[in-house]
Amino acid sequence: MPVDWTELAPQLLDAARHDRAWYLTLARELVDPADRLAVDVGCGAGGMSLAIARMMTCGRVVAVDASPAVLDTARDHIRTAWSDPRVRVEPVLVDIPADTAALRETLGGPADLVWASAALHHVGDQQAAVTALASLLDPGGRLALAEGGLPEQHLPWDVGLGEPGLEGRLNAAQDRWFARMRAELPDSRRMPYGWPEALRLAGLSPVTTRTTLDERPPPLDNAARKAVLADLTRRVGWLRPTGLVATGDLDAWDRLLDRSGEHWLGHRNDLFRLSARSVHLGVRPPGPSVNRW
Ligand SMILES: C[S@@+](CC[C@H](N)C(=O)[O-])C[C@H]1O[C@@H](n2cnc3c(N)ncnc32)[C@H](O)[C@@H]1O
């Protein structure tokens, strides 16, 4: 069950808009005033590419994705949101790690910052991808991976329908889907250690991790409530045909997500958003570059 990125492209644009503040906060921390070349790998709709560009005074941000449809979405988004000629934002079709040599050529020199958010877990050999991205860095350059954290929570443990713990079981089903998805990727390999260790094995040091909490306590405003309902509806719809969600749970979700029914989640004041996202950062130590640029 491979992910259909063409189908997901509009959703990635919504995510880029939704995550704008998070990207800007991170870009402010990650971009150094002297940076001239940055890469956003698996850029989706280009939200972080734009945030990085905003923090640079001049240079290039290369927005890389393996899906032509997603890259078209990124190109449109960048065209409408970016016009400062001092920093060029360039969408490029690249499959990591297979096309690393072509990407190196496109960059034309070592990168100051490489960012990859929720992209490398879609690559069969994740360590090979981390090592490939580390090889693009200048000494002192940084590779930042936004991966992992805690699954987003929205509902109280007992919503009064079905067995308590409904959302926890939905997250567990998504985890099992994720294991299947990874097993079916080309050149799929297990990486039985965490992302910081992957960065160390790629020769980066020091390696640090920072996790930020995203909390919206109840009651949610209308926009946030709508976003939560849309997210739950999408996830239940996507997991339904996989057989990973029990029939009783699907029945409860159908009633909770039926806007004409008495149990519709939209009537509740106790919906919330709570999630944690981790960013792992590795620095290329000083010393001669292993690549001839
Ligand atoms: C879950 S989306 C994340 C998008 C964006 N970085 C974000 O955080 O919203 C994963 C992205 O990685 C891209 N992708 C998947 N495999 C890739 C690969 N091997 N090389 C480059 N991009 C890849 C997909 O096309 C998709 O745009």
The ligand as an SDF file (V2000), in Angstrom:
LIG
                    3D

 27 29  0  0  0  0  0  0  0  0999 V2000
    4.8180   13.4740    4.6490 C   0  0  0  0  0  0  0  0  0  0  0  0
    5.3650   14.4600    3.3320 S   0  0  0  0  0  0  0  0  0  0  0  0
    6.2110   15.7600    4.2200 C   0  0  0  0  0  0  0  0  0  0  0  0
    6.2050   17.0490    3.4510 C   0  0  0  0  0  0  0  0  0  0  0  0
    6.8610   18.2170    4.1890 C   0  0  0  0  0  0  0  0  0  0  0  0
    8.2830   18.0180    4.3840 N   0  0  0  0  0  0  0  0  0  0  0  0
    6.1840   18.4470    5.5030 C   0  0  0  0  0  0  0  0  0  0  0  0
    6.7990   18.2260    6.5600 O   0  0  0  0  0  0  0  0  0  0  0  0
    4.9870   18.8320    5.4840 O   0  0  0  0  0  0  0  0  0  0  0  0
    6.7230   13.5540    2.6510 C   0  0  0  0  0  0  0  0  0  0  0  0
    7.2830   14.1840    1.3880 C   0  0  0  0  0  0  0  0  0  0  0  0
    8.4780   13.4830    1.0440 O   0  0  0  0  0  0  0  0  0  0  0  0
    8.4810   13.2430   -0.3480 C   0  0  0  0  0  0  0  0  0  0  0  0
    9.3040   12.0520   -0.5790 N   0  0  0  0  0  0  0  0  0  0  0  0
    8.9970   10.7630   -0.3160 C   0  0  0  0  0  0  0  0  0  0  0  0
   10.0090    9.9520   -0.6460 N   0  0  0  0  0  0  0  0  0  0  0  0
   10.9900   10.7560   -1.1260 C   0  0  0  0  0  0  0  0  0  0  0  0
   12.3010   10.5100   -1.6610 C   0  0  0  0  0  0  0  0  0  0  0  0
   12.7820    9.2600   -1.7610 N   0  0  0  0  0  0  0  0  0  0  0  0
   13.0420   11.5700   -2.0700 N   0  0  0  0  0  0  0  0  0  0  0  0
   12.5470   12.8390   -1.9930 C   0  0  0  0  0  0  0  0  0  0  0  0
   11.3100   13.1230   -1.5060 N   0  0  0  0  0  0  0  0  0  0  0  0
   10.5500   12.1070   -1.0760 C   0  0  0  0  0  0  0  0  0  0  0  0
    7.0040   13.0500   -0.7150 C   0  0  0  0  0  0  0  0  0  0  0  0
    6.7620   13.2540   -2.0950 O   0  0  0  0  0  0  0  0  0  0  0  0
    6.3550   14.0980    0.1800 C   0  0  0  0  0  0  0  0  0  0  0  0
    6.2790   15.3490   -0.4570 O   0  0  0  0  0  0  0  0  0  0  0  0
  1  2  1  0
  2  3  1  0
  2 10  1  0
  3  4  1  0
  4  5  1  0
  5  6  1  0
  5  7  1  0
  7  8  2  0
  7  9  1  0
 10 11  1  0
 11 12  1  0
 11 26  1  0
 12 13  1  0
 13 14  1  0
 13 24  1  0
 14 15  1  0
 14 23  1  0
 15 16  2  0
 16 17  1  0
 17 18  1  0
 17 23  2  0
 18 19  1  0
 18 20  2  0
 20 21  1  0
 21 22  2  0
 22 23  1  0
 24 25  1  0
 24 26  1  0
 26 27  1  0
M  CHG  2   2   1   9  -1
M  END
$$$$
